[in-house]
Amino acid sequence: MKEKLPPIVEVKWKDSWTNNGAKWSREDLRREPDFILTSTGYLMHRDNRGINIAGEYRKEDKMGRQVQHIPAKMILKVRRLK
């Protein structure tokens, strides 16, 4: 049987950020919007702790590279692309 690739997913998630040493007032920080990212990759694993997606996948040994873990509490939406 031919080995299938894992599904490809798009994950919309809320990331943390830093101000790189700039001085900000408390009012500035209250107005700063959330930092929303979209990541795509091969779905390696998903459970109540979060999701792991890989930028590259090798079917022969079922291994992913450039694996990213996104904690569940940071995930806004997951959509299957393929």
C-alpha positions in Angstrom: 0.0 0.0 0.0 1.3 3.4 -0.9 2.2 5.6 2.1 0.1 8.8 2.3 1.3 12.2 3.4 -0.1 13.7 6.6 -2.8 16.3 6.1 -1.6 19.9 5.4 -3.1 22.4 7.9 -3.2 26.1 8.4 -3.1 27.3 12.0 -4.1 30.8 13.0 -2.6 31.6 16.4 -1.9 34.4 18.9 1.9 34.9 19.5 3.7 36.7 22.2 5.9 39.7 21.4 8.6 41.9 22.8 9.4 45.6 22.4 13.1 45.1 21.7 14.2 47.6 24.4 12.0 50.5 23.2 10.3 52.5 26.0 6.5 52.3 26.0 3.9 53.9 28.2 1.3 51.7 29.9 -1.3 53.5 27.7 0.7 52.5 24.5 0.7 48.9 25.6 -3.0 48.9 26.3 -3.6 50.0 22.6 -1.1 47.5 21.1 -3.0 44.9 19.1 -2.5 41.1 19.5 0.1 39.6 17.3 -1.8 37.1 15.1 0.2 34.6 12.9 -0.7 32.0 10.4 1.4 28.9 10.0 1.0 26.0 7.6 2.5 22.6 7.5 2.1 18.8 7.7 0.0 17.8 10.7 2.4 15.6 12.9 0.4 15.5 16.1 -2.5 17.3 17.9 -3.8 16.8 21.4 -5.1 18.9 24.3 -1.6 20.4 24.8 -1.4 21.8 21.3 -0.5 21.1 17.7 2.8 20.1 16.0 3.2 20.9 12.3 6.3 20.2 10.1 7.6 22.3 7.2 9.0 19.1 5.5 7.9 15.5 5.7 9.7 12.3 4.5 7.3 9.4 3.7 10.0 6.7 3.8 10.6 7.0 7.5 7.5 9.1 8.5 9.7 11.9 9.9 9.1 15.6 9.9 11.7 18.5 9.9 11.3 22.1 10.9 8.6 21.0 13.4 6.8 23.8 15.2 4.8 23.3 18.4 1.9 25.7 19.1 0.3 25.5 22.5 -3.4 24.9 22.5 -4.3 28.1 24.5 -2.6 30.1 21.7 -4.6 28.5 18.8 -7.5 30.5 17.4 -8.4 28.3 14.4 -7.1 25.2 12.6 -8.1 24.5 9.0 -7.3 21.5 6.8 -5.9 22.5 3.4 -5.2 19.1 1.9 
